[in-house]
Amino acid sequence: TTTTTTTTTTSSSNLYTTYRATIAGFEEEEEEESCDTSSRSRSKNVLVAVDRADGRSAVMRVSMKEIVRMNHGQVYPTTSNESELRLEDGIRCRYGTPLMNAKMCEIAIRLRGVVEDLDFDRPDECEALQVRAVAIVRSCLDLTTFQRDQDGELYNEKFSGEQGRGRVRSRYCGDEAVRFAVHGQGHCHTVSSVMAAFLYPWTSALGIDLKYRGGCSVGSHPIADDPETHQWLEFTTRPGCKTWTCDLYREDGPEGGRGVLLGQAAEETYSVDGGLYCHGRLMQLSGGQVTTAPTSNSDFRY
């Protein structure tokens, strides 16, 4: 059994995304009689156990295509010659520039100790190191949000709890991811895009699936897929396939400051206390459409 994402009907006309779901089994196509585990990749349907409001669970049939779309790693838009990554709000990332090379070398040096200790035969130990690695990448970025002033203080702490925002003119605010990383400032779209640009090249080495997410806050407003009011990242650690959220904007605000929101279990984030709802769509960034990464036979061995 592995944690997954699915959609469940909550009314006659609305579908919502839930993380309170686990794979319960597979329905194979009739012509497949082979015991080869790769046959699961061709299954028509996955049986998914979804938690209900009354405390019980209901088994739903969800297409394998839908399971992959909502859970698998993603590919981000690039220019036609693939020399430049294109993300949200026009942010672009060219990995071959001297400044980018310097930042990636810095990250590599900082990650060395973690990567050396990664043992994918020990999923539980591996998970902690993978979450730590994501936090290390974040720590290499000199990037704040509009929630902080030029002294690095939160506006709401300076002005008696008021939700202040401001622009620090000495910090970069343009369209180059690498310049954001050396003294930049932005909102949730910006910091998520910059973090994605710097984490993306390390996903294979770290054994994680990276996903760009959007949705809204819950509690004070009804859950809805639209309008989308917030963006963040999500990553799944292999081989245990546990999913985590990485929310740079909230971590930089009054809710954060302890590093917890850079690697929070998805089931905690997507709860009433966690405060976020993810609509589960493949994001249409300003740089282009996010797509699902190609799958392999090993992706379907549970």
Secondary structure, 3 states (H helix, E strand, C coil): CCECCEEEECCCCCEEEECCEEEEEEECCCCCCCCCHHHHHHCCEEEEEEECCCCCEEEEEEEHHHHHHHHCCEECCECCCCCCEECHHHCEECCCCHHHHHHHHHHHHHHHHHHHHCCCCCHHHHHHHHHHHHHHHHHCCCEEECCECCCCCEHHHHCCCCCCCCCCCCCECCCEHHHHHHHEEECHHHHHHHHHHHHHHHHHHHCEEEEEEEEEECCCCCCCCCCCCEEEEEEEECCCCEEEEECHHHHCCCCCCCCHHHCEEHHHHCCCCCCEEECCCCCEECCEECEECCCCHHHHCC
